[in-house]
Amino acid sequence: MPQEQLAMNQTIQDMHAMITELSNKIQNLEAEKFQNRQQCPYEKTMINFLSTIPEFDGNCPQTLPNFIRTCDEAVTLFWNNEYQLQNRIMMNKFISKLKGSAAEMIAYREFITWDSLKKFLLEFYGDRENAATLMFRSANVKQTPQESATTFLNKIISTANKALNHLQTYDSEMTAKELLENYFLHLSLENIKEPLASHLKARDPKTLGEVQNLLCNVFPQYDAKFHTNETPTTSKESPRFPNPTRFQKPFIKSNFQNQPSPQSQNQNFPTPSRKPNLPNNDPIPMSGVSRPFFRNNQFNLSDQPVEDPFEINEIPPENDFVEEIILYKEKSMMNLKIFRVLISVKLI
């Protein structure tokens, strides 16, 4: 019995030792597994690459494309959704590279992904011009008389590099078709006359179809005004007399004012003044009879002939209006003769 009891106790001790050893192995495996899970793949390579990211302080927007391009490469190489700790390390490294005003702008914001941080930086510090705008400007660059060919070529190269950097940084997913559409969109907005161009730019159209829709539906009055300016109409002088009706004869302008007045063949009278000295018809004060009073040397009808003010030559008799003038002239001449007779009687 004692030997059997000792053997049983030894067996229990051996089993306990085996269980303890197995438990230790399991703990070691779990610890190793947890350690491997927390450890970033390519840790040294990633840390070395993240150290090459340039700083961005927000004061020089020209350095933003280089900062974004380096961060894009880091995300392409090391971003892995299975290891969130690795991604968090990368985001902390990106944010630590922001200095100055750029760091102040993101101080109270939280960014989980690189896309959200990139969008924020482009919105506040990105170039407002797109690749199509830069292409349009480069097409209008001319060599001035004061600059050499080398200076002009350097200016072209600088504009081309800026357009290429913009295309890689901001418009990396843009196709050739979209690039051409943006180019012609900018071309149309820059060449439309003011003030219509400013109104269209304020609406920020994205395609040529949107520009056409704005012209037809939102700003039709501006478009009509420009069409009017392009085809000016000459104002016609309104006729002096209204057009004759169906039962009226057209008025024929007489040229009697341009014709010289005929001179009498028998007598040559001096030309009278246009304003004759007419008699004073006011009554004499303190007289019982009110009658015209004339001085002998003031008005003499026998010495000076009276020019006919209604002298008309070559008047077409078929015109009714001219016939009325002739009748009025005859009546006026008759009244003038009667007036001369009455004056002669008074003088006698």
C-alpha angles and dihedrals in degrees: 000000000000090000092050090048091051092048091051092050090049090051091051091050091049091050091048090051091049091049091049092048091048091049091051091050091051091050091049091050092049091048092049091047092050091047092051091048093054094044114093118233114242087013098164094042092049094048091049091049094047089055089065093062108114122231123253121203100174094240094097111044090185090075094055096084091056092049093049094045093053092048091049090055091050092051091048092052105037111017108116125169092204092065108047092175090062091051091048091052089053093049092050089051092051092050093046089059091062113094139173118003092356091060090047091053093057098036094103098034131087122218120189099174134037093237092063092049092046092051091051094051093047091050095055104028105019126114112266091211120084130210092266091055091051090049090053092050093047090052090057096047111118132184110251122218090247098056130072127234091256092054091048092049091050089052090053092048091050091051091046093050091049091051092048093048090048091050092051096043105037107013102035092134095047116117126216090257093054091047092054092046091053090047094055091042090057090043091057095046093050095050101044111102124252140291089024093056092058092050091051094048090051089059089053099217116202100200139026088250090061090051091052091048091052092049093051102038109021107030106025092135092060092049092049091050092053091049088053091051092050094055107036117192121219113236112238119221111247114241118259092230126037119255113271118256125234095276098039130088118234116260114250113204112232122226097204091121091061094049118090115244112251117250123223115252096212102046133030107209123186116253108263122226119263091238108048120200099258120202122265108244096188113123121250111256118251093015123128095215123057108214135140116277121207133177117229094238096040103071123013116174096181096060103045124049120222115238115231105243091195097058105149125179129191096005113170105240092209094071113094094203093054091047089057089053090052092051091049089050093052092050091049092050091050091051090049092053091050090050091052092051092050092049091049091052092050092050092051 
